């Protein structure tokens, strides 16, 4: 078991000094000819900080597609404001603790202009989207340098799953500070409600983006003064009528916190997981939402009164539980709603069970911390590095080469005494078993918890897109310290892409 220090203290980008090794394209899309090291150093904080502007962060805006295209400009900059009556500094998309919520339909195109006003490089990942990983699409090997503007163009397939996604910084070495500082926002592929019974097609929808801010390494320290925010607010009030059914979208946009949530007196009826409408709706009173994960649920208002949406203690491996926190207050008030609990949705999409298909390749991956003998402390308060298959991430190395169209089974072992997660870009997967026990999947997903000293078996089909992308632990300090690998999908019938 790796010994870790008590806490990781949130550091703003202006005080962060790290080295990032990156490759890909520059901000304007020109291919980089060489791998390069970029030393990132900020000011030392001595007389450099600007006075507080005594302003709150701006509210989250909504951006919708028009005539088949969603076009938006997103400015990346530092902002100062108030959270819990305390002045804080954040790095934001368009001045909000949540970036603009992007709404697009299957078959449409997103054209996004990112203006980087930071003195640090950054980039963008469109978490959960099944799109090309190349060029100006979901290419995390691309870099937006300080002062540069980057154009991203993403074509959403006509058959893309309808659900809840998000976008965030993914620059290796800076992901924790940038996402923890505020660089993330929601992305909705429209049409989930159209898969429900007719009476629910005009259902009221609520967004719940969950983030600790200012962000501390809660995985190590459970008494830090981080505020648990919903949509950038502390304990907001959400209204629903008795008997009314609403669609609630939960998205964990936190760098590492595991949210274990419940709403006393109410049931979550899960209709979507990680952007995928489920082939079997399931009911639960508790949802464990790891970093990066999303669920959409139906909630029917109970009796008149106020109810706390609670974050309960979560214990992963040898870590201490998080404290209990009220995330939001649910106000049930008024007359009985038109939609009632008797409205049932049993399935949103046909079952497509990968367990019924033949496997082309079986792989084994091992997630591990650095050996206990390594006494080097990284900047997140951990000893050494975090690894997959005994190696730290190298942008110039391909760890898995996969043939386009193949169905693969990955056995993913966690030999650490703490939980990790497994997330892969571009292609979703089906969980087949956890610790040797068959897992009754309700649909596909893109993030799964790897239990301490456990093993998870997943199957995934690499369809539609060739190119390089990554898989990693979505506890971002673990990703930043090496727990990430590269997969390249190749078409065996065409020359390799360069």
N, C-alpha and C positions, 0 to 999 in steps of 0.2 A: 504494500500500500504506500503510495506516494504521500509524503507529509507536505501540507500546504499551509501557508501563512494565513492569518485571520481574515484578511479582506483585500479586495481590490478596490481602490478608491478611484472614482470616476475622474478622468483627466480630460479637459477640453483639448481640442486639436491645437490651440495656440500654445499649449505647454507640452505637447507630446513630441518625443524625439525617438524615432524608431527607424529601422531600415526596412524598406520594402523591395522585394525582387519581383519584377513584373515584366510581362511581354504582351504582344498582341498588336493592336492598332493604336495610332494616336487619336486625339479627339476629333479630328476631321476625317478619319477613316483611312488614312494612308498607312500601309503596312509598315510596321517597325522592322528594320532590317537586322537589328541586333537585340539580344537580350541585354538588359541594362539594370544596374543597381541605382536606386534613387534614395539618397539620404534625406530624410524628412526631419527638419529641425524647426521648432517654433521658437518664440521669444522665451526668455527665462522668467517672465512675470515681474521683473524688477522695474517698476515704473512704466510698464507698457500697457497695462489694462486701461480701457476707456471707462469713463463714468457710466453708471447705470442710467438708462434712458427713461426709467420709471414708466415702462409700458408693458402691457401684457402681450403675449403672442397673438398673432392673428388667428381667426377662426378657420377651420378646415373648409376649403372650397370644393365644389363638385365640377368635374369636367366631363361633358357628354359628347359622343360622336354625332356628326351631322353629315347626312348623305354618304354614309359608309366610311367616314374618316374622323378619327379623333385627333385633333391637332392642339397641342398645348406647349407652353413655355414654362419651365421650372427653373427657378433661380436658387442656387445653393449658396448660402451665406450664413454668417454668424448673426445671432440675434440675442438680445437680453430682455428678460421679462420676469414675471412673477409666477411662482408655483407654490401654493400653500403659504402665501404671504411672505415668501422668501425670494430674494432676487437670485436668478440663475441665468447662466449663459447656455445657449444651445446652438447647434448647427442645424439649419432647417431647410426644407423645401418650401419656398414662397412664404417664409416667415411664420409658419405654423408648426406646432409640435407634431402634428400629423400632416404629411404632404397632401396635396390635392387628391381627392378620391377620383380615380379615373374609371369611367363607365364606357364599355365598348361591347359590341355584339359579335357573335361568331361570324366569320367571313369578312370582318371589317379590318381596316388598317389604322395603326397608331403611328402618328408622326410627332415625336417629342423633341424639344430643344432644351438641352440642359446647359445652363450658364453657371460655370464654376467661379464664384467670387471668393473662394477660400484661398489661403496661401498654401494649401496642400492639394495633392491630386486626389481624385475619387473616381468612382465608376458606378454603374447601375446593374442590378440583377432584377429580373421580373420573375419573382418567386412563384413556381408552380405552373407557369405557362408552358404549353407544348408548342414551341415555335423554334425556328432555326437558331442554333448557337453561334452562327457565323456573322461576319461583317458588322453591320449596324443594328443587328437584332439582339438577342439575349446573349451577348458576347462578354463574359466576365474577364477576358484577357485584354480587353480594351481599357484605355485610361483617358480620363478627362483631366488634363493638367491644370494647374493654377491659372486663372484668367481665361481659360479656353471655353469655347462653346462646342457642344457635341450634338449631332443630330442622330436620333435613333428612329428606325423604321421597323415596325413589327407587323407582320401579316398574320392575323388570327385565323387559323383554319376554319372552314365552314362547319366542320363537325366538332369543334372544340367544346370541351365540357363547360357547362354554365355553373359558375360558382364564385367563391371568394378567393382572391389572390392578393399579393402585395408586392411592392417594389422597394428596394433598399440598396444602400452602398454595399459593395462586395470586394473592395480592394484589400487583398491579402496583407495582413499586418496592421491595417487600420479599420477593419470592419467593426470591431468592438466599440472603439471610440466614436466612429461615425454613426453607426446605428444607435448606439447608446446615447449619443448627443442629439439625435432627432431625425436622422436621415432615413425616413421610411414613410410609406403611405399605402393606402388601400387601392386595389384594382379589382373591379367587378366585371366579370363576363356576364352580361345580362341574360335573363330568361329563366332563372331557377324557379321563380314563382309560377311560370307557365307550365311546369311539370307537375304542379299540385292539382288537387280537385278544383273544379271550376269556381266554387264558392270562395276559394282562397287566392284567385288570380290577382285581385287588387288589395292584397294583404298589406298592412302597415309593416314597414321594415325598420329595424333599429341596428345601428352599427356599434360594436363594442371593440375598439382597438385597445389592447392592454399593454401598458408599458410602465416600468418603474423609472421614475425621473426625479432628481438627477440619478443616473444609473450607477449602482454599485454592484460589485460581484456578489450577488446574493447566494450563489452556489457555495460560497465560502463563509459569508458573514450574514447573520440573520437579524442583527440588531441595528443595522445602518439606517439612517434617517430617510431612506428613499421613499418617496410618495408613490403609491400605486395609482396610476392614472387610467381613466377610461376616456378615450377620445381627447386626451390632453387635459382632462379635468379631474379634480379630486372629488370622489363620491357624488357624481351627478345624479339627478332625479330623472327616472324614466317612467312614463305613464302608460297604463293599459287598463281597459275596462274589464269588469268581471265577465267571464265567458268569452271575451275577445281573444282570438288567436292572432299572434304576431310572428313574423319571421325575424329572428335575431341572428346576426352574423358576428361570431367571436373570432378575433384574429390576434394572436400573440406576436406582437412586433417588438418584443423585448429581446435583448441580446442573449439572455441565458436563463431567465426565470421560468420555472415550471408553475403554471397556474392550475390549482385544483379548485374548481368553482362549483357552487351549489346555490339554489334559490329555494329556501324553506317553503314547503307547501305547494311546490310546483314541480313539474316534470319537464325535462328537456327531451324533445322528440327529434332525433338527429336525422336530417335530410340531406346533408352534404358534409363531406370531410375532405379537407385539403383541395377544395375546388372541384371535387367530383361528386355529383349527385349520387346518392347511394342506391344500390339495387335492393336493399332491404332496410326500411326505416327501423330504428331502434330507440327504445326509451331508456333514460337514465336519470338519476337524481344528482349525479356527479360527473363532471367532465375534467379530465386531466389534459391540459393543453400545453404541450412543450413549446419551447421557443421556435417560432416560425410556423406553427401549426394553426389551422383554422377549422372551425365547425360552424355550420348553419343549422339552427334548430327552430322548431315550432314551440311556442310557449303560449299557454292559454291562461288568462288572468283568473285568479282564484277569488276568494271573498274580499270585500272592501277592506283596505288596510295598507300599511307600508311593510315591505319585506326587504331584508338586506341581501343583495347579491354578494355572497361571501367568497373570499379566497381562503381555503382551508389549508392547514399544514400539509406539506408534501414531503415525504421522506424518500430519497433516492440513494440506496446503498448505505454508506456510513455517514452521510451528511446529516446535519440537524434539520428538523422541520422548519418550514417558513412559519412565521406567526400568522394568526388569523386576522384578516383585514376585510372591512366592508368596501367593496369596489364601487358599488352603486346602490342607490335606494330605489326600489321599485314601488311606485305608487299605484295601487289598484283602487280605482274610484269610478263611480258612475253606474249606469244601468247595464244590464247584461248585454253583451255584444251580439252582433248578428252571427258571427262564427262561433261555434261551440266545440267543446272537447270531443263531441261525437263525430266530428269530421275526421276521417281517417285517411292517411296517405300511407300505403303499405310499401310501395316501391316507386321510385322516380324514373329509373332507367332499367332496361333489361339486364339480367345477370350475365356477366362475361367472366366466368371463373377460369383463371389461368391454370388452376389445378387440373383442368380437364384437357390441357394441351401438352404436347411433347416438348421436352426441354432440350435445347441445342448445346448448352454449356453450363457447367456447375463451377462456381468459384467460391473461394473462402477468403474472407477479410478479417483482420484482427485489429480491433481498436484498443490502444494501450497508452498509459502514461509513460514518461521516461523512467528508467530504472531507478530504484531508491538510492543507488550509489551516486547518482548525479546530483550534486549539491548546488548546481548553478540555479539561481532564482530568476525566473522570468519576470517581466514587468506586471504580470497579473497576479503575482504573489504565489505562484506555483513553482515547484522545482522543475527545472529543465523544460522539456517539450512534451507535446502530445503527438501520437503517431498512429498511422495505419500501416499494418504489416511491417512494423519496425522502422518505418521511414517517415521523415517529415516531408511536408509538401514541397515539391519542386516544379515550378511552372514549365520547366523545359523537359519534363519527363512524362511519358504516357504510362499510366499504371495498368490500365485495362484496355485492350483492343477488342471491339465488338463488331460483329457483322450486322449490317442493316437488315432488319426484319427478324433477327434471331430472338427467341425466347430464352432467357437465362435465369438460373437460380443462384442466388447469392446467400451463402451462409455467413452471417456477420456476427463475430464473437466480440464480446466486451470483457477483457481480462482485468479491468479496473474494479476497485471496490465501490465506485460511484457510478450512477447512471450516466450514459451518454445518449446521443441521438444519431440517427442516420437520416440524411437528406440527400437526394440526388436531383440534379437539374434536368429539365427538358422532358424526361420520361417518368411516369408514375409507376408504382409497383403494387403488388398484392402481398400482404403478409400471410405466410403459410403456416408458421408455427412460432411459438415463443417458449424458449427453454424446453424444447422437445414436445410441447403440448400443441395439438392442432389449434389453429386460430380461425375462428369463424368470421372471416372478413365480410363487411357489409358493402364494400366497394374498394376502389383504388385509393391510394394516398401517396404523398411525397415525403412525409416525415414520420418516423416511428421511434419510440423510446427503446434504447438498448439497455436492458436491466443490468445492474451491477453483477459482474461475473456470470453473465448469461449469454444466450445466443438467440438471434432472430433470423428466420429464414424467409426470404422474399423472392418473388418471381416478377420479372418485368420483361416487356417486349419492346425492343428498340426499333420503333417504327418512324417512318416519314423523313427523319432528318439525320444527315451525316455531320461530322465535325467534332471538335473537342469541347467538353464541358466537365464539370466537377461533381464530386460527391464528398460529403464532409459531416462532421458533427456540427449541429446548429447551436451548440453552446459556443458563441462566437470567440471567447478567449481561447477555447480549445482549437477552433479553426485557425485563428491567428497564430498560434504557436505550433502548427504543423499537422493537425488532424484533418487532412484533406488530401484527396487524390484526383487524378485526371483520367477520364475515360474518353476514348476516341471511337466514334462509330464510323465504320468504313463500308462503302459499297463494294463488294467483291467483284462486281462486273464493270466497274469504272476505275480509272486511275485515281490514286490517292489525292486528296486535296492538299495544296500547299499555299 
